[in-house]
Amino acid sequence: MYRYDEFDHKLVAERIAQFRRQVARRLSGEINEDQFKPLRLMNGLYLQLHAYMLRVNVPYGTLSSRQMRMFAHIARTYDRDFGHFTTRQNIQYNWVKLEDTPDILADLAEVEVTAIQSSGNCVRNITSDQYAGRAKDELADPRLYCELLRQYSVLHPEFSYLPRKFKIAVTGSPNDRAAVAVHDIGLRMHANDAGQMGFEVLVGGGLGRTPWIAHTIRDWVAPEHILSYVEAILRVYNMHGRRDNIHKARIKIIVNQMGIDRYRELVDAEWERIRDGALKVPREEIERIEAYFAPPEYETLEDSTAELDALRGADADFDRWLSGNVDEHKVPGYAIVNISLKPPGKAPGDITADQMDALADLADRYSLGEIRVNHRQNLVFVDVKQSELHELWHALSALELATPNIGALTDMICCPGLDFCALANARSIPIAQDISNHFVDVDRLAAIGNFTINISGCMNACGHHHVGHVGILGVDKRGKEFFQLTLGGSSDQNASLGDRLGPALPQADVPIAIESIVEVYMDLRQDGERFLDTYRRVGIAPFKEAVYAVKKAA
């Protein structure tokens, strides 16, 4: 698991002391908000519509129960008793007071958590597969390379003020659960023809105003060269990225204007100069970090399938949860449990302080003290004994954390929207709540199957609307909130951007439109295919006709 070394402890302590002085200068009026803005952003502090918001890093989505208890303490002591998990595997506090932020950072440091570079034009929190190290389909554990990249990128002197923010994701599985193709750099671990494990490197992905699926810039890079190759990409971006126009500053713009072949030429030339220098990672360093992620001492367990089948037969609710929220573990007798933060009618990704404390206790009891955060704003216990699944389900149900909807229509990604964000055009959370309240039949949700809805309150796409099977974008039309729908997006290993369905709809029409899309899908699907497969087979026309025919009839 991510842990501080002696350098982290000193760095973080010095940063907190420095920020405490900066906050004092802002509160005294010695510096104004414009002068304070770059200082607070590098410490994860935003100024939202109603209050300051603090974004806290969860490196590659891995948490200990001790850290989760600290998150609960922060929510209870400094916020309004809740936190919000994001698509960057971070947690946000939406109601903090400026004068409290140095104390919050000091409390977080006690459990080896920081907010450094969770915002600003720098390399942000490195994200990964929430099942890393536990997935049955995994080729290699990506977390040690996430940690290598984290240590390399924190306060890197050359890349602290990039043209724009920069996001990196790493996966070790052929089934991409980390959305690597919509990142500035995506790393996919795979074996080359000689059977050696390395990285396919993708570059220039991203959403926002100008969404792009990343290009493969190199098919395979050896582990010892991954830092030098990432640095070569960053150096070329730093030299050629635009700083005169915020909307044209991301690496995706440079890559797609220049062309991937030309960008590759520049990167390769830079890489040739540095690949065998100080950034070449010794095997000993890889082994040192790899030791942080040594698997726990698993028990030799008997298969519990027969017992679970009996419990499933006796309880339909448990059967639904087991079918939807539990995945295979690579170790016999264990399971991976997904914890939904999308109960009916609630804001996706929100969790109360009491729930955090209770989850920390459950993690100690059932998951070897470890919790994961995924990019779809849910949590995961990665080491649960199959024999204890029924007991855990009861405990989660009592906390309203056992909604059986992982991967289903109501398992929505949703940004905070206009309820909190100063950049938003529309409110996202009420749309998510409307849809959740419309689709309450759990048996129907199971029949619909894998169906992702992603909601953003503006074109910045914090809700990843471009890559939802159904994407919903809030827009402003003459001072009124409307919502534009896209279909056919995906963030997995076959990533794609959604197609615009048609004119934007008022809020009241959105659940009806989703209902029409579902009905068309259920009528047209073949052999139980997923919505995305049906859409790619039949195209947008029947869905568009159904949605706008309903609107005309209304």
QUISUL-V42712 format. One record per pair of residues at least 6 apart in sequence whose ideal C-beta (glycine too) atoms are under 7 Angstrom apart, sorted by the first residue. I is the first residue (numbers start at 1). J is the second residue. D is the distance in whole Angstrom. If there is no record, write none. Layout:
BEGIN
i->I j->J d->D
i->I j->J d->D
END
This chain:
BEGIN
i->1 j->62 d->6
i->1 j->64 d->6
i->1 j->292 d->6
i->1 j->370 d->7
i->2 j->59 d->4
i->2 j->62 d->6
i->2 j->147 d->6
i->3 j->112 d->6
i->3 j->292 d->6
i->4 j->112 d->5
i->11 j->155 d->7
i->12 j->109 d->5
i->12 j->114 d->6
i->13 j->109 d->7
i->15 j->116 d->6
i->16 j->102 d->6
i->16 j->105 d->5
i->16 j->106 d->5
i->16 j->109 d->6
i->19 j->43 d->5
i->19 j->102 d->6
i->19 j->105 d->7
i->20 j->102 d->4
i->22 j->36 d->7
i->22 j->39 d->5
i->23 j->98 d->6
i->23 j->99 d->7
i->23 j->101 d->6
i->23 j->102 d->6
i->25 j->31 d->5
i->26 j->36 d->4
i->26 j->98 d->7
i->27 j->98 d->7
i->27 j->99 d->6
i->41 j->119 d->5
i->41 j->120 d->4
i->42 j->117 d->7
i->42 j->120 d->5
i->43 j->105 d->7
i->43 j->115 d->6
i->43 j->116 d->7
i->44 j->54 d->6
i->44 j->55 d->4
i->44 j->56 d->6
i->44 j->115 d->3
i->44 j->118 d->4
i->44 j->119 d->5
i->45 j->52 d->6
i->45 j->54 d->6
i->45 j->101 d->6
i->46 j->52 d->7
i->46 j->53 d->5
i->46 j->55 d->7
i->46 j->119 d->6
i->48 j->94 d->7
i->48 j->420 d->5
i->48 j->421 d->6
i->48 j->422 d->6
i->49 j->420 d->6
i->49 j->421 d->7
i->49 j->422 d->5
i->51 j->94 d->7
i->51 j->95 d->5
i->51 j->96 d->7
i->52 j->96 d->5
i->52 j->97 d->7
i->52 j->98 d->6
i->52 j->101 d->7
i->53 j->92 d->6
i->53 j->93 d->7
i->53 j->94 d->5
i->53 j->420 d->7
i->54 j->92 d->7
i->54 j->93 d->5
i->54 j->96 d->5
i->54 j->101 d->6
i->54 j->104 d->6
i->54 j->115 d->6
i->55 j->90 d->5
i->55 j->92 d->5
i->55 j->115 d->6
i->55 j->118 d->4
i->55 j->119 d->6
i->56 j->90 d->6
i->56 j->91 d->5
i->56 j->108 d->6
i->56 j->113 d->6
i->56 j->115 d->5
i->56 j->118 d->7
i->57 j->90 d->6
i->57 j->113 d->7
i->57 j->114 d->6
i->57 j->115 d->6
i->57 j->118 d->5
i->57 j->125 d->5
i->58 j->89 d->5
i->58 j->90 d->6
i->58 j->91 d->6
i->58 j->373 d->5
i->59 j->125 d->6
i->59 j->126 d->6
i->59 j->146 d->7
i->59 j->150 d->5
i->60 j->89 d->7
i->60 j->126 d->6
i->60 j->127 d->6
i->60 j->128 d->4
i->60 j->132 d->7
i->60 j->143 d->5
i->60 j->146 d->4
i->61 j->89 d->4
i->61 j->127 d->6
i->61 j->128 d->6
i->61 j->130 d->5
i->61 j->372 d->5
i->61 j->373 d->4
i->61 j->374 d->6
i->62 j->143 d->7
i->62 j->372 d->6
i->63 j->371 d->4
i->63 j->372 d->7
i->63 j->373 d->7
i->64 j->369 d->6
i->64 j->370 d->6
i->65 j->360 d->4
i->65 j->363 d->4
i->65 j->364 d->5
i->65 j->369 d->5
i->65 j->371 d->7
i->66 j->111 d->5
i->67 j->111 d->5
i->67 j->113 d->6
i->68 j->356 d->5
i->68 j->359 d->6
i->68 j->360 d->4
i->68 j->363 d->7
i->68 j->371 d->6
i->69 j->357 d->6
i->69 j->360 d->5
i->70 j->107 d->6
i->70 j->108 d->6
i->70 j->110 d->7
i->70 j->111 d->4
i->70 j->113 d->7
i->71 j->83 d->6
i->71 j->91 d->6
i->71 j->356 d->5
i->72 j->353 d->4
i->72 j->356 d->4
i->72 j->357 d->5
i->73 j->107 d->7
i->74 j->93 d->6
i->74 j->104 d->6
i->74 j->107 d->6
i->75 j->81 d->6
i->75 j->82 d->6
i->75 j->83 d->5
i->75 j->93 d->7
i->75 j->353 d->4
i->75 j->356 d->7
i->76 j->353 d->4
i->78 j->93 d->7
i->78 j->96 d->5
i->78 j->100 d->5
i->78 j->104 d->5
i->79 j->93 d->4
i->79 j->94 d->7
i->79 j->95 d->5
i->79 j->96 d->6
i->80 j->95 d->5
i->81 j->352 d->6
i->81 j->353 d->5
i->82 j->350 d->6
i->82 j->351 d->6
i->82 j->352 d->5
i->82 j->353 d->7
i->83 j->91 d->5
i->83 j->92 d->7
i->83 j->93 d->6
i->83 j->351 d->6
i->84 j->91 d->7
i->84 j->92 d->5
i->84 j->94 d->6
i->84 j->349 d->5
i->84 j->350 d->5
i->84 j->416 d->7
i->85 j->91 d->6
i->85 j->341 d->6
i->85 j->349 d->5
i->85 j->351 d->7
i->85 j->373 d->6
i->85 j->377 d->5
i->86 j->92 d->6
i->86 j->349 d->7
i->86 j->377 d->7
i->87 j->375 d->5
i->87 j->377 d->7
i->87 j->413 d->6
i->87 j->462 d->7
i->87 j->464 d->6
i->88 j->124 d->7
i->88 j->125 d->5
i->88 j->127 d->6
i->89 j->125 d->6
i->89 j->127 d->5
i->89 j->373 d->4
i->89 j->375 d->6
i->90 j->118 d->6
i->90 j->125 d->6
i->94 j->416 d->7
i->94 j->420 d->5
i->96 j->104 d->6
i->105 j->115 d->6
i->108 j->114 d->6
i->116 j->154 d->6
i->117 j->123 d->6
i->117 j->124 d->6
i->117 j->154 d->6
i->118 j->124 d->7
i->118 j->125 d->6
i->120 j->165 d->7
i->121 j->161 d->6
i->121 j->162 d->5
i->121 j->163 d->7
i->121 j->164 d->5
i->121 j->165 d->6
i->122 j->159 d->6
i->122 j->160 d->5
i->122 j->162 d->6
i->122 j->166 d->7
i->123 j->153 d->4
i->123 j->159 d->6
i->123 j->166 d->5
i->123 j->168 d->7
i->124 j->165 d->6
i->124 j->166 d->7
i->124 j->167 d->5
i->126 j->146 d->5
i->126 j->149 d->5
i->126 j->150 d->5
i->126 j->168 d->5
i->126 j->170 d->7
i->127 j->169 d->5
i->127 j->178 d->6
i->127 j->375 d->6
i->128 j->142 d->5
i->128 j->143 d->6
i->128 j->146 d->5
i->128 j->169 d->7
i->128 j->170 d->5
i->128 j->171 d->7
i->128 j->178 d->5
i->129 j->135 d->7
i->129 j->142 d->6
i->129 j->171 d->5
i->129 j->172 d->7
i->129 j->173 d->6
i->129 j->177 d->5
i->129 j->178 d->5
i->130 j->177 d->6
i->130 j->372 d->4
i->130 j->373 d->7
i->130 j->374 d->4
i->130 j->380 d->5
i->131 j->177 d->6
i->131 j->336 d->6
i->131 j->382 d->7
i->132 j->141 d->6
i->132 j->142 d->5
i->132 j->143 d->5
i->132 j->172 d->6
i->133 j->141 d->4
i->133 j->143 d->6
i->133 j->293 d->6
i->133 j->295 d->7
i->134 j->329 d->6
i->134 j->330 d->6
i->134 j->336 d->6
i->134 j->382 d->4
i->134 j->383 d->7
i->135 j->173 d->6
i->135 j->330 d->6
i->136 j->328 d->5
i->136 j->329 d->7
i->136 j->330 d->5
i->137 j->173 d->5
i->137 j->174 d->7
i->137 j->175 d->5
i->138 j->172 d->5
i->138 j->173 d->5
i->138 j->330 d->7
i->139 j->172 d->5
i->139 j->173 d->7
i->139 j->189 d->6
i->139 j->190 d->6
i->139 j->191 d->7
i->139 j->197 d->7
i->140 j->172 d->4
i->140 j->189 d->5
i->140 j->197 d->5
i->141 j->172 d->6
i->141 j->293 d->6
i->142 j->170 d->4
i->142 j->171 d->6
i->142 j->172 d->4
i->142 j->189 d->6
i->143 j->293 d->5
i->144 j->286 d->7
i->144 j->289 d->5
i->144 j->290 d->5
i->144 j->293 d->5
i->145 j->170 d->6
i->145 j->223 d->7
i->145 j->226 d->6
i->146 j->170 d->5
i->147 j->289 d->5
i->147 j->292 d->7
i->148 j->227 d->7
i->148 j->281 d->7
i->148 j->289 d->6
i->149 j->168 d->6
i->149 j->230 d->7
i->152 j->227 d->5
i->153 j->159 d->7
i->158 j->238 d->7
i->159 j->234 d->5
i->159 j->238 d->7
i->162 j->237 d->7
i->162 j->238 d->6
i->162 j->241 d->7
i->163 j->241 d->3
i->163 j->242 d->6
i->163 j->243 d->5
i->163 j->249 d->4
i->164 j->241 d->7
i->164 j->249 d->4
i->164 j->250 d->5
i->166 j->184 d->5
i->167 j->183 d->5
i->167 j->184 d->5
i->168 j->183 d->6
i->168 j->184 d->7
i->168 j->185 d->5
i->169 j->178 d->5
i->169 j->179 d->6
i->169 j->180 d->5
i->169 j->183 d->4
i->169 j->186 d->5
i->170 j->178 d->7
i->170 j->187 d->4
i->171 j->177 d->7
i->171 j->178 d->4
i->171 j->180 d->5
i->171 j->188 d->6
i->171 j->189 d->7
i->172 j->189 d->4
i->174 j->493 d->6
i->175 j->493 d->6
i->176 j->492 d->5
i->176 j->493 d->4
i->178 j->375 d->7
i->179 j->375 d->6
i->179 j->491 d->4
i->180 j->186 d->3
i->180 j->187 d->7
i->180 j->188 d->6
i->180 j->202 d->6
i->181 j->202 d->6
i->181 j->205 d->5
i->181 j->213 d->5
i->181 j->214 d->5
i->181 j->491 d->7
i->181 j->495 d->4
i->182 j->205 d->5
i->182 j->206 d->6
i->182 j->207 d->6
i->182 j->213 d->7
i->182 j->467 d->6
i->182 j->491 d->6
i->182 j->495 d->6
i->183 j->205 d->5
i->183 j->214 d->7
i->184 j->205 d->7
i->184 j->206 d->6
i->184 j->251 d->5
i->185 j->201 d->7
i->185 j->202 d->7
i->185 j->203 d->6
i->185 j->230 d->6
i->185 j->233 d->6
i->186 j->202 d->4
i->186 j->205 d->6
i->186 j->214 d->5
i->187 j->199 d->5
i->187 j->201 d->6
i->188 j->199 d->7
i->188 j->200 d->4
i->189 j->197 d->6
i->189 j->199 d->6
i->190 j->200 d->6
i->191 j->197 d->5
i->192 j->198 d->6
i->192 j->220 d->5
i->198 j->220 d->5
i->198 j->221 d->6
i->198 j->222 d->5
i->198 j->223 d->6
i->199 j->220 d->7
i->199 j->221 d->5
i->199 j->226 d->6
i->200 j->216 d->6
i->200 j->219 d->6
i->200 j->220 d->6
i->201 j->217 d->5
i->201 j->218 d->5
i->201 j->221 d->6
i->201 j->229 d->6
i->202 j->214 d->4
i->202 j->215 d->6
i->202 j->216 d->6
i->202 j->217 d->7
i->203 j->214 d->6
i->203 j->215 d->6
i->203 j->217 d->5
i->203 j->233 d->6
i->203 j->251 d->7
i->203 j->255 d->6
i->204 j->212 d->6
i->204 j->214 d->5
i->204 j->215 d->5
i->204 j->251 d->6
i->204 j->252 d->5
i->204 j->255 d->3
i->204 j->256 d->6
i->205 j->212 d->6
i->205 j->213 d->6
i->205 j->214 d->3
i->205 j->252 d->6
i->206 j->212 d->6
i->206 j->250 d->6
i->206 j->252 d->4
i->207 j->461 d->4
i->207 j->464 d->6
i->207 j->466 d->5
i->208 j->459 d->6
i->208 j->460 d->6
i->208 j->461 d->5
i->209 j->247 d->6
i->209 j->459 d->5
i->210 j->252 d->7
i->210 j->253 d->7
i->211 j->461 d->7
i->211 j->466 d->4
i->211 j->497 d->5
i->212 j->252 d->4
i->212 j->256 d->6
i->213 j->495 d->5
i->213 j->496 d->7
i->213 j->497 d->7
i->215 j->255 d->7
i->215 j->260 d->4
i->217 j->260 d->6
i->217 j->263 d->7
i->217 j->264 d->5
i->217 j->267 d->7
i->218 j->229 d->7
i->221 j->229 d->5
i->223 j->281 d->7
i->223 j->286 d->6
i->224 j->280 d->6
i->224 j->281 d->5
i->225 j->275 d->6
i->225 j->280 d->7
i->227 j->279 d->4
i->227 j->281 d->6
i->228 j->271 d->6
i->228 j->274 d->5
i->228 j->275 d->5
i->228 j->279 d->4
i->228 j->280 d->6
i->229 j->271 d->6
i->231 j->274 d->6
i->231 j->279 d->6
i->232 j->267 d->5
i->232 j->270 d->4
i->232 j->271 d->4
i->232 j->274 d->7
i->233 j->267 d->5
i->235 j->270 d->5
i->236 j->263 d->7
i->236 j->266 d->5
i->236 j->267 d->5
i->236 j->270 d->6
i->237 j->251 d->5
i->237 j->254 d->6
i->240 j->254 d->5
i->241 j->249 d->6
i->241 j->251 d->7
i->241 j->254 d->6
i->242 j->248 d->5
i->242 j->249 d->5
i->243 j->249 d->6
i->255 j->263 d->5
i->296 j->368 d->5
i->296 j->383 d->6
i->298 j->331 d->5
i->298 j->334 d->7
i->301 j->332 d->7
i->301 j->333 d->3
i->301 j->385 d->6
i->302 j->333 d->7
i->303 j->332 d->7
i->303 j->333 d->7
i->304 j->333 d->7
i->304 j->386 d->4
i->304 j->387 d->5
i->307 j->387 d->7
i->308 j->322 d->7
i->308 j->386 d->6
i->308 j->389 d->7
i->311 j->318 d->6
i->311 j->390 d->5
i->312 j->318 d->6
i->312 j->319 d->4
i->312 j->322 d->6
i->318 j->390 d->6
i->318 j->393 d->6
i->320 j->404 d->4
i->320 j->442 d->6
i->320 j->446 d->6
i->321 j->393 d->6
i->321 j->402 d->6
i->321 j->404 d->4
i->322 j->389 d->7
i->324 j->404 d->4
i->324 j->405 d->7
i->324 j->406 d->5
i->324 j->407 d->7
i->324 j->408 d->7
i->324 j->446 d->7
i->325 j->337 d->6
i->325 j->338 d->5
i->325 j->340 d->7
i->325 j->404 d->6
i->325 j->406 d->5
i->326 j->335 d->5
i->326 j->336 d->7
i->326 j->337 d->6
i->326 j->389 d->7
i->327 j->336 d->4
i->327 j->338 d->7
i->329 j->335 d->5
i->329 j->336 d->5
i->333 j->385 d->6
i->333 j->386 d->6
i->334 j->383 d->6
i->334 j->384 d->6
i->334 j->385 d->6
i->334 j->386 d->7
i->335 j->384 d->5
i->335 j->386 d->5
i->335 j->389 d->6
i->336 j->380 d->6
i->336 j->382 d->5
i->337 j->380 d->7
i->337 j->381 d->4
i->337 j->384 d->5
i->337 j->392 d->7
i->338 j->378 d->6
i->338 j->380 d->5
i->338 j->406 d->4
i->339 j->378 d->6
i->339 j->379 d->4
i->339 j->380 d->7
i->339 j->381 d->7
i->339 j->396 d->6
i->339 j->401 d->5
i->340 j->378 d->6
i->340 j->401 d->7
i->340 j->403 d->4
i->340 j->405 d->6
i->340 j->406 d->6
i->340 j->411 d->7
i->341 j->348 d->7
i->341 j->349 d->5
i->341 j->350 d->7
i->341 j->351 d->6
i->341 j->377 d->6
i->341 j->378 d->5
i->341 j->379 d->6
i->342 j->348 d->5
i->342 j->403 d->6
i->342 j->405 d->6
i->342 j->410 d->6
i->342 j->411 d->5
i->342 j->412 d->6
i->343 j->400 d->5
i->343 j->403 d->5
i->344 j->436 d->5
i->344 j->437 d->6
i->344 j->440 d->6
i->345 j->433 d->5
i->345 j->436 d->6
i->345 j->437 d->5
i->347 j->429 d->5
i->347 j->432 d->7
i->348 j->377 d->5
i->348 j->412 d->5
i->348 j->413 d->7
i->348 j->414 d->4
i->348 j->432 d->5
i->349 j->377 d->4
i->349 j->414 d->7
i->355 j->399 d->5
i->355 j->401 d->7
i->358 j->399 d->5
i->359 j->371 d->7
i->359 j->379 d->7
i->362 j->392 d->7
i->362 j->395 d->6
i->363 j->369 d->6
i->363 j->370 d->6
i->363 j->371 d->5
i->363 j->381 d->6
i->366 j->381 d->6
i->366 j->384 d->5
i->366 j->388 d->6
i->366 j->392 d->5
i->367 j->381 d->4
i->367 j->382 d->6
i->367 j->383 d->5
i->367 j->384 d->6
i->368 j->383 d->5
i->370 j->382 d->6
i->370 j->383 d->7
i->371 j->379 d->6
i->371 j->381 d->7
i->372 j->379 d->7
i->372 j->380 d->4
i->372 j->382 d->6
i->373 j->379 d->6
i->374 j->380 d->6
i->376 j->411 d->7
i->376 j->413 d->6
i->377 j->413 d->6
i->378 j->406 d->7
i->384 j->392 d->6
i->393 j->402 d->6
i->396 j->402 d->4
i->404 j->442 d->6
i->405 j->411 d->5
i->405 j->445 d->6
i->407 j->450 d->5
i->408 j->445 d->5
i->408 j->448 d->7
i->408 j->451 d->6
i->409 j->439 d->5
i->409 j->445 d->6
i->409 j->448 d->6
i->409 j->451 d->4
i->409 j->453 d->6
i->410 j->435 d->7
i->410 j->436 d->5
i->410 j->439 d->6
i->410 j->445 d->6
i->412 j->432 d->5
i->412 j->435 d->7
i->412 j->453 d->5
i->412 j->454 d->7
i->412 j->455 d->6
i->413 j->454 d->4
i->413 j->455 d->7
i->413 j->463 d->5
i->413 j->464 d->5
i->413 j->468 d->7
i->414 j->428 d->5
i->414 j->429 d->6
i->414 j->432 d->4
i->414 j->455 d->4
i->414 j->463 d->6
i->415 j->421 d->7
i->415 j->428 d->5
i->415 j->455 d->7
i->415 j->456 d->5
i->415 j->457 d->5
i->415 j->462 d->4
i->415 j->463 d->4
i->416 j->428 d->7
i->417 j->424 d->5
i->417 j->426 d->6
i->417 j->427 d->5
i->417 j->428 d->3
i->417 j->429 d->6
i->417 j->457 d->3
i->417 j->474 d->6
i->418 j->424 d->4
i->418 j->425 d->7
i->418 j->426 d->6
i->418 j->427 d->4
i->418 j->457 d->6
i->419 j->427 d->5
i->419 j->429 d->5
i->421 j->457 d->6
i->423 j->458 d->6
i->423 j->460 d->6
i->424 j->457 d->3
i->424 j->458 d->5
i->424 j->474 d->7
i->425 j->457 d->6
i->425 j->458 d->5
i->425 j->474 d->5
i->425 j->475 d->6
i->425 j->476 d->4
i->426 j->457 d->5
i->426 j->474 d->3
i->426 j->475 d->7
i->426 j->476 d->7
i->426 j->481 d->4
i->426 j->483 d->7
i->427 j->457 d->7
i->427 j->474 d->7
i->427 j->481 d->6
i->428 j->455 d->5
i->428 j->456 d->7
i->428 j->457 d->4
i->428 j->463 d->6
i->428 j->474 d->6
i->430 j->507 d->7
i->431 j->455 d->6
i->431 j->472 d->6
i->431 j->483 d->6
i->431 j->507 d->6
i->431 j->510 d->6
i->432 j->455 d->6
i->434 j->507 d->7
i->434 j->510 d->6
i->434 j->511 d->5
i->435 j->453 d->7
i->435 j->510 d->7
i->435 j->511 d->5
i->435 j->514 d->6
i->438 j->511 d->4
i->438 j->515 d->7
i->439 j->445 d->6
i->448 j->518 d->6
i->449 j->530 d->6
i->450 j->530 d->5
i->450 j->531 d->7
i->451 j->469 d->6
i->451 j->531 d->5
i->452 j->468 d->5
i->452 j->469 d->5
i->453 j->468 d->5
i->453 j->470 d->5
i->453 j->472 d->7
i->454 j->463 d->5
i->454 j->464 d->5
i->454 j->465 d->5
i->454 j->467 d->7
i->454 j->468 d->3
i->454 j->471 d->5
i->455 j->463 d->5
i->455 j->465 d->6
i->455 j->472 d->4
i->456 j->462 d->6
i->456 j->463 d->4
i->456 j->465 d->4
i->456 j->473 d->5
i->456 j->474 d->7
i->457 j->474 d->4
i->458 j->474 d->6
i->464 j->491 d->7
i->465 j->471 d->4
i->465 j->472 d->6
i->465 j->473 d->5
i->465 j->486 d->7
i->466 j->486 d->7
i->466 j->489 d->5
i->466 j->497 d->5
i->466 j->498 d->6
i->467 j->489 d->4
i->467 j->490 d->6
i->467 j->491 d->4
i->467 j->495 d->7
i->467 j->497 d->7
i->467 j->498 d->7
i->468 j->489 d->5
i->468 j->498 d->7
i->469 j->489 d->6
i->469 j->490 d->7
i->469 j->531 d->5
i->469 j->532 d->5
i->470 j->485 d->6
i->470 j->487 d->6
i->470 j->514 d->7
i->470 j->517 d->6
i->471 j->485 d->7
i->471 j->486 d->4
i->471 j->489 d->5
i->471 j->498 d->5
i->472 j->483 d->5
i->472 j->485 d->6
i->472 j->510 d->7
i->473 j->483 d->7
i->473 j->484 d->5
i->474 j->481 d->6
i->474 j->483 d->6
i->475 j->482 d->5
i->475 j->484 d->6
i->475 j->504 d->5
i->477 j->504 d->7
i->481 j->507 d->6
i->482 j->504 d->4
i->482 j->505 d->6
i->482 j->506 d->6
i->483 j->504 d->6
i->483 j->505 d->5
i->483 j->507 d->7
i->483 j->510 d->5
i->484 j->500 d->7
i->484 j->504 d->4
i->485 j->501 d->4
i->485 j->513 d->6
i->486 j->498 d->3
i->486 j->499 d->6
i->486 j->500 d->5
i->486 j->501 d->6
i->487 j->498 d->6
i->487 j->499 d->6
i->487 j->501 d->6
i->487 j->535 d->6
i->487 j->540 d->6
i->487 j->543 d->6
i->488 j->496 d->6
i->488 j->498 d->5
i->488 j->499 d->5
i->488 j->532 d->7
i->488 j->535 d->5
i->488 j->536 d->7
i->489 j->496 d->6
i->489 j->497 d->6
i->489 j->498 d->3
i->490 j->496 d->5
i->490 j->532 d->6
i->499 j->540 d->5
i->501 j->540 d->7
i->501 j->543 d->7
i->501 j->544 d->6
i->501 j->547 d->6
i->502 j->544 d->6
i->502 j->547 d->7
i->502 j->548 d->6
i->505 j->513 d->6
i->509 j->551 d->6
i->512 j->550 d->6
i->513 j->547 d->5
i->516 j->546 d->4
i->516 j->547 d->5
i->516 j->550 d->5
i->517 j->543 d->5
i->517 j->547 d->7
i->519 j->546 d->7
i->520 j->542 d->5
i->520 j->543 d->5
i->520 j->546 d->5
i->521 j->531 d->5
i->521 j->534 d->5
i->524 j->534 d->6
i->524 j->538 d->6
i->524 j->542 d->7
i->525 j->534 d->5
END
